[in-house]
Amino acid sequence: MENQTKKTVVVTGGSDGIGASAARALVKEGHRVILVGRNPDKTAKIAAELGCPYHLADYARLSDVVRLAAELAEYDRIDVLANNAGGAQKERVLTEDGFERTFQINLLAQFLLTRLLLDKLAASRATVIQTASIAANLFGADFDPADPESEENYTPFRAYGRAKLGDVLFTRELQKRCGDRGISAVAFEPGVVRTNFGSESTAFVRFCYHTPLKYLFTISPEKSARRLTRLAVGAPGADFTPGEFYSEKKPYRLKFRDPDGSAAASLWDACASRLTKYL
Ligand SMILES: NC(=O)c1ccc[n+]([C@@H]2O[C@H](COP(=O)([O-])OP(=O)(O)OC[C@H]3O[C@@H](n4cnc5c(N)ncnc54)[C@H](OP(=O)(O)O)[C@@H]3O)[C@@H](O)[C@H]2O)c1
């Protein structure tokens, strides 16, 4: 591979599942991967296997995200930021920052990391990828940008669906606000994937994902990771449309209607207003 086609790719949620598989595939293709994980042992193990640097952050603690951003800003460039860390929870709990946990780890922390790295990302003309979910359509339809933390009508599935819908709206708004700075934002749904997903969620989700039942309806993390790596190595405008939400190679139709972009703009403001002490 020629030097100029090698990319520096930050993969969050890189200690397991889709992120670890994507990191393996990218390293195999000669790209420089910077791994981000939560669990020190798991993250160090994958980083050692791949021979890549790693950083640690628990997204349930925003001070970790701020430190992570400062560490990542030290790299000479970031061509791709894959905001892939996340997962479903089993009940409505607040983080030590005072925000609903599903919202924080799937959207707010990723919003913060991206915002803190904007100058670096713009200088690298980076692609910013959100790992969203079909849950955005299944459970996110009643999303209210004025209530992103699901104070009303909370269920674990709704909170997860709303946070993942939030990732898609964030992608659109990031593209709108920062596309002219050279940033290309894109979201994708990874399929239903047999990973460690759901280990912190309800008994039902754990039953579906962590018993042999999973072989009936899931795809492998390696197969799913190809959706991420296609976007990571692809050329914006040629291989994907910036601002779009994908499933495999095709755009995925979002059921939530936001024709004038006002919900995406409100959500951006709702996230920013919660982060004034950091931004
Ligand atoms: N699997 C599916 O069917 C499916 C479907 C749709 C969307 N997704 C999304 O795909 C992404 C990757 O999930 P996966 O399926 O690969 O599951 P996974 O195997 O559980 O991997 C999730 C990754 O996110 C990290 N993570 C979880 N909570 C975190 C936190 N509070 N702070 C920082 N990192 C955290 C995990 O770290 P640890 O190793 O420490 O747990 C792990 O590296 C997630 O955003 C998930 O919501 C998955």
The ligand as an SDF file (V2000), in Angstrom:
LIG
                    3D

 48 52  0  0  0  0  0  0  0  0999 V2000
  -24.2410   -5.9720   18.3170 N   0  0  0  0  0  0  0  0  0  0  0  0
  -25.3170   -5.4630   17.7350 C   0  0  0  0  0  0  0  0  0  0  0  0
  -26.2430   -6.1940   17.3290 O   0  0  0  0  0  0  0  0  0  0  0  0
  -25.4250   -3.9810   17.5230 C   0  0  0  0  0  0  0  0  0  0  0  0
  -26.5190   -3.5120   16.7680 C   0  0  0  0  0  0  0  0  0  0  0  0
  -26.6320   -2.1380   16.5490 C   0  0  0  0  0  0  0  0  0  0  0  0
  -25.6830   -1.2760   17.0410 C   0  0  0  0  0  0  0  0  0  0  0  0
  -24.6390   -1.7540   17.7880 N   0  0  0  0  0  0  0  0  0  0  0  0
  -23.6610   -0.7720   18.2710 C   0  0  0  0  0  0  0  0  0  0  0  0
  -22.3850   -1.1630   17.8350 O   0  0  0  0  0  0  0  0  0  0  0  0
  -21.3840   -0.5800   18.6770 C   0  0  0  0  0  0  0  0  0  0  0  0
  -20.3860   -1.6470   19.0620 C   0  0  0  0  0  0  0  0  0  0  0  0
  -21.0530   -2.6260   19.8560 O   0  0  0  0  0  0  0  0  0  0  0  0
  -20.7080   -4.1880   19.7650 P   0  0  0  0  0  0  0  0  0  0  0  0
  -21.8850   -4.8630   19.1930 O   0  0  0  0  0  0  0  0  0  0  0  0
  -19.3780   -4.3920   19.1590 O   0  0  0  0  0  0  0  0  0  0  0  0
  -20.7070   -4.5550   21.3220 O   0  0  0  0  0  0  0  0  0  0  0  0
  -19.5070   -4.9000   22.3360 P   0  0  0  0  0  0  0  0  0  0  0  0
  -18.8270   -6.1500   21.9130 O   0  0  0  0  0  0  0  0  0  0  0  0
  -20.1480   -4.8710   23.6830 O   0  0  0  0  0  0  0  0  0  0  0  0
  -18.5090   -3.6830   22.1690 O   0  0  0  0  0  0  0  0  0  0  0  0
  -18.8660   -2.4200   22.6530 C   0  0  0  0  0  0  0  0  0  0  0  0
  -17.6250   -1.5840   22.8120 C   0  0  0  0  0  0  0  0  0  0  0  0
  -18.0190   -0.3290   23.4170 O   0  0  0  0  0  0  0  0  0  0  0  0
  -17.3230   -0.1860   24.6680 C   0  0  0  0  0  0  0  0  0  0  0  0
  -18.1290    0.4880   25.6620 N   0  0  0  0  0  0  0  0  0  0  0  0
  -19.3070    0.0900   26.2050 C   0  0  0  0  0  0  0  0  0  0  0  0
  -19.6910    0.9500   27.1630 N   0  0  0  0  0  0  0  0  0  0  0  0
  -18.7270    1.8930   27.2380 C   0  0  0  0  0  0  0  0  0  0  0  0
  -18.5230    3.0230   28.0610 C   0  0  0  0  0  0  0  0  0  0  0  0
  -19.3730    3.3400   29.0500 N   0  0  0  0  0  0  0  0  0  0  0  0
  -17.4190    3.7760   27.8610 N   0  0  0  0  0  0  0  0  0  0  0  0
  -16.5310    3.4570   26.8860 C   0  0  0  0  0  0  0  0  0  0  0  0
  -16.6490    2.3800   26.1030 N   0  0  0  0  0  0  0  0  0  0  0  0
  -17.7410    1.6040   26.2750 C   0  0  0  0  0  0  0  0  0  0  0  0
  -17.0320   -1.6160   25.0990 C   0  0  0  0  0  0  0  0  0  0  0  0
  -16.0240   -1.6280   26.0950 O   0  0  0  0  0  0  0  0  0  0  0  0
  -15.8260   -2.9000   27.0950 P   0  0  0  0  0  0  0  0  0  0  0  0
  -14.9950   -3.8880   26.3400 O   0  0  0  0  0  0  0  0  0  0  0  0
  -15.1630   -2.3250   28.2860 O   0  0  0  0  0  0  0  0  0  0  0  0
  -17.2120   -3.4210   27.3960 O   0  0  0  0  0  0  0  0  0  0  0  0
  -16.6200   -2.2320   23.7810 C   0  0  0  0  0  0  0  0  0  0  0  0
  -15.3260   -1.8420   23.4110 O   0  0  0  0  0  0  0  0  0  0  0  0
  -22.1520    0.0030   19.8820 C   0  0  0  0  0  0  0  0  0  0  0  0
  -22.2810    1.3910   19.6930 O   0  0  0  0  0  0  0  0  0  0  0  0
  -23.5150   -0.6840   19.7820 C   0  0  0  0  0  0  0  0  0  0  0  0
  -24.5360    0.0940   20.3720 O   0  0  0  0  0  0  0  0  0  0  0  0
  -24.4810   -3.0880   18.0120 C   0  0  0  0  0  0  0  0  0  0  0  0
  1  2  1  0
  2  3  2  0
  2  4  1  0
  4  5  1  0
  4 48  2  0
  5  6  2  0
  6  7  1  0
  7  8  2  0
  8  9  1  0
  8 48  1  0
  9 10  1  0
  9 46  1  0
 10 11  1  0
 11 12  1  0
 11 44  1  0
 12 13  1  0
 13 14  1  0
 14 15  2  0
 14 16  1  0
 14 17  1  0
 17 18  1  0
 18 19  2  0
 18 20  1  0
 18 21  1  0
 21 22  1  0
 22 23  1  0
 23 24  1  0
 23 42  1  0
 24 25  1  0
 25 26  1  0
 25 36  1  0
 26 27  1  0
 26 35  1  0
 27 28  2  0
 28 29  1  0
 29 30  1  0
 29 35  2  0
 30 31  1  0
 30 32  2  0
 32 33  1  0
 33 34  2  0
 34 35  1  0
 36 37  1  0
 36 42  1  0
 37 38  1  0
 38 39  2  0
 38 40  1  0
 38 41  1  0
 42 43  1  0
 44 45  1  0
 44 46  1  0
 46 47  1  0
M  CHG  2   8   1  16  -1
M  END
$$$$
